[in-house]
Amino acid sequence: MPPIAHKNSNNAFNLIGLAMTVGSIVLVLAGNTELFGSLEHTAFPLSWGFAAAAIVAFLAAEASDPKSPSSVKRETELRSFPQEAIERWS
């Protein structure tokens, strides 16, 4: 069973990523309007910043996932270590 803190942080990062993705799409659509299009920066649009933040949030969610391959491997190694130690010393 994953610890509560890992589960909550994973859900929080996924929620942030989802909100930033929706915000990025909304900003792209709003950028097509005359009002918001005149306020948008041409070199680095705000929607790109939202998209980059969404990618970082999804990567953070993946890194904090207790069921990621790296954490499963570590858990398997920790479980198998005592058995190997017993076999080696007996």
Helices and strands as residue ranges (DSSP letters): H 4-31, H 34-37, H 46-63, H 69-89
